[in-house]
């Protein structure tokens, strides 16, 4: 799975559309940072990126957890503003 496929899979699990772009940006940055660290250790870009993506874990599960976390935060914000 490449980086775009990984991020799109996560994004599909996040139902609160207003948080999707921020979540995808943060995950993308995390993957890139991790890959850069591995490249400094001597891995090629492709190897480092592949490992960084695999280290993230299952994109469906990550997306579901992020959806739950953001859904809970949204409900909490709504309750506070009422």
Backbone as CSV, one residue per row, in Angstrom:
resi,resn,N_x,N_y,N_z,CA_x,CA_y,CA_z,C_x,C_y,C_z
1,UNK,0.853,-1.169,0.000,0.000,0.000,0.000,0.899,1.233,0.000
2,UNK,0.622,2.150,-0.914,1.422,3.372,-0.936,0.832,4.417,0.018
3,UNK,1.523,5.527,0.160,1.123,6.557,1.126,-0.268,7.113,0.824
4,UNK,-0.546,7.417,-0.430,-1.859,7.968,-0.778,-2.984,6.979,-0.493
5,UNK,-2.762,5.717,-0.799,-3.775,4.690,-0.510,-3.999,4.577,0.996
6,UNK,-2.924,4.601,1.747,-3.026,4.524,3.204,-3.860,5.686,3.732
7,UNK,-3.510,6.902,3.312,-4.210,8.092,3.802,-5.671,8.113,3.367
8,UNK,-5.944,7.703,2.149,-7.338,7.660,1.671,-8.158,6.640,2.460
9,UNK,-7.545,5.517,2.801,-8.238,4.494,3.576,-8.575,5.024,4.965
10,UNK,-7.620,5.719,5.588,-7.886,6.327,6.899,-9.004,7.352,6.763
11,UNK,-8.888,8.203,5.769,-9.846,9.301,5.560,-11.281,8.792,5.401
12,UNK,-11.455,7.672,4.744,-12.796,7.120,4.538,-13.473,6.708,5.843
13,UNK,-12.675,6.475,6.883,-13.230,6.048,8.169,-13.657,7.236,9.029
14,UNK,-13.152,8.415,8.701,-13.439,9.616,9.490,-14.694,10.276,8.926
15,UNK,-15.761,10.195,9.677,-17.046,10.684,9.200,-17.222,12.190,9.377
16,UNK,-16.543,12.762,10.353,-16.655,14.197,10.591,-15.763,14.922,9.583
17,UNK,-16.381,15.403,8.504,-15.626,15.921,7.357,-14.761,17.131,7.681
18,UNK,-15.130,17.901,8.699,-14.370,19.110,9.002,-12.988,18.802,9.591
19,UNK,-12.797,17.598,10.108,-11.505,17.212,10.673,-10.659,16.378,9.722
20,UNK,-11.228,15.939,8.636,-10.523,15.015,7.741,-9.183,15.556,7.252
21,UNK,-9.182,16.760,6.726,-7.951,17.292,6.142,-6.865,17.454,7.190
22,UNK,-7.233,17.923,8.390,-6.240,18.070,9.457,-5.654,16.722,9.856
23,UNK,-6.512,15.727,9.958,-6.059,14.380,10.323,-5.111,13.836,9.270
24,UNK,-5.481,13.959,8.012,-4.652,13.439,6.926,-3.323,14.185,6.859
25,UNK,-3.357,15.483,7.080,-2.117,16.265,7.085,-1.180,15.776,8.186
26,UNK,-1.717,15.604,9.393,-0.903,15.155,10.523,-0.309,13.764,10.278
27,UNK,-1.127,12.854,9.765,-0.630,11.504,9.476,0.445,11.536,8.387
28,UNK,0.234,12.339,7.362,1.198,12.459,6.277,2.529,12.987,6.800
29,UNK,2.471,13.997,7.650,3.688,14.557,8.240,4.404,13.515,9.099
30,UNK,3.635,12.754,9.853,4.225,11.715,10.701,4.940,10.656,9.855
31,UNK,4.299,10.228,8.786,4.908,9.250,7.880,6.188,9.819,7.277
32,UNK,6.130,11.069,6.808,7.305,11.693,6.199,8.453,11.835,7.202
33,UNK,8.133,12.255,8.422,9.170,12.399,9.452,9.831,11.057,9.742
34,UNK,9.013,10.046,9.863,9.525,8.713,10.148,10.409,8.223,9.008
35,UNK,9.970,8.434,7.777,10.748,8.022,6.606,12.070,8.787,6.541
36,UNK,12.039,10.085,6.835,13.273,10.890,6.829,14.284,10.350,7.844
37,UNK,13.776,10.001,9.014,14.664,9.442,10.040,15.345,8.167,9.541
38,UNK,14.567,7.323,8.873,15.132,6.066,8.367,16.107,6.306,7.221
39,UNK,15.845,7.335,6.409,16.766,7.663,5.326,18.100,8.154,5.881
40,UNK,18.051,8.848,7.004,19.296,9.282,7.649,20.107,8.090,8.144
41,UNK,19.420,6.974,8.365,20.097,5.742,8.781,20.591,4.928,7.588
42,UNK,20.325,5.425,6.362,20.876,4.779,5.181,19.880,4.081,4.271
43,UNK,18.599,4.068,4.635,17.613,3.425,3.759,17.284,4.331,2.575
44,UNK,16.882,3.716,1.479,16.432,4.494,0.323,15.070,5.113,0.644
45,UNK,14.682,6.099,-0.141,13.386,6.751,0.059,12.249,5.731,0.005
46,UNK,12.245,4.889,-1.007,11.163,3.911,-1.168,11.106,2.924,-0.008
47,UNK,12.270,2.439,0.419,12.308,1.509,1.554,11.806,2.185,2.828
48,UNK,12.291,3.391,3.072,11.921,4.119,4.282,10.431,4.423,4.305
49,UNK,9.891,4.846,3.178,8.465,5.167,3.105,7.613,3.922,3.324
50,UNK,8.010,2.825,2.712,7.279,1.567,2.871,7.252,1.127,4.338
51,UNK,8.388,1.202,4.994,8.452,0.808,6.399,7.649,1.767,7.268
52,UNK,7.760,3.063,7.004,7.021,4.063,7.791,5.519,3.827,7.698
53,UNK,5.034,3.506,6.521,3.604,3.240,6.334,3.205,1.977,7.089
54,UNK,3.998,0.937,6.971,3.690,-0.315,7.674,3.716,-0.129,9.181
55,UNK,4.624,0.692,9.683,4.702,0.934,11.122,3.473,1.672,11.654
56,UNK,2.790,2.384,10.794,1.587,3.103,11.230,0.500,2.127,11.671
57,UNK,0.437,0.983,11.027,-0.562,-0.013,11.380,-1.686,-0.090,10.365
58,UNK,-2.777,-0.678,10.787,-3.942,-0.897,9.926,-4.681,0.428,9.710
59,UNK,-4.768,0.895,8.463,-5.402,2.194,8.216,-6.890,2.234,8.550
60,UNK,-7.574,1.117,8.418,-8.998,1.078,8.761,-9.161,1.264,10.268
61,UNK,-8.359,0.544,11.041,-8.444,0.658,12.502,-8.032,2.049,12.975
62,UNK,-6.981,2.595,12.380,-6.546,3.946,12.735,-7.665,4.941,12.449
63,UNK,-8.256,4.829,11.277,-9.347,5.731,10.901,-10.536,5.624,11.831
64,UNK,-10.883,4.409,12.213,-12.009,4.215,13.125,-11.724,4.842,14.487
65,UNK,-10.509,4.655,14.981,-10.135,5.244,16.279,-10.127,6.770,16.200
66,UNK,-9.588,7.308,15.116,-9.584,8.757,14.951,-11.003,9.299,14.807
67,UNK,-11.841,8.571,14.101,-13.233,8.980,13.958,-13.909,9.036,15.328
68,UNK,-13.689,8.010,16.107,-14.286,7.965,17.439,-13.783,9.121,18.295
69,UNK,-12.485,9.350,18.271,-11.899,10.428,19.077,-12.433,11.789,18.650
70,UNK,-12.531,12.017,17.366,-13.012,13.313,16.882,-14.511,13.444,17.057
71,UNK,-15.224,12.352,16.940,-16.675,12.375,17.172,-16.950,12.708,18.630
72,UNK,-16.202,12.083,19.539,-16.371,12.353,20.966,-16.043,13.808,21.286
73,UNK,-14.976,14.351,20.681,-14.612,15.746,20.906,-15.667,16.693,20.359
74,UNK,-16.260,16.354,19.227,-17.306,17.178,18.634,-18.527,17.211,19.540
75,UNK,-18.922,16.049,20.058,-20.063,16.005,20.963,-19.779,16.792,22.229
76,UNK,-18.552,16.687,22.730,-18.198,17.402,23.945,-18.278,18.911,23.703
77,UNK,-17.776,19.383,22.557,-17.840,20.800,22.226,-19.284,21.275,22.122
78,UNK,-20.140,20.458,21.505,-21.547,20.823,21.371,-22.218,20.917,22.721
79,UNK,-21.903,20.005,23.631,-22.505,20.026,24.966,-22.042,21.241,25.760
80,UNK,-20.804,21.645,25.587,-20.272,22.794,26.325,-20.903,24.088,25.831
81,UNK,-21.166,24.182,24.531,-21.718,25.418,23.972,-23.217,25.550,24.174
82,UNK,-23.854,24.542,24.674,-25.316,24.625,24.884,-25.644,25.310,26.156
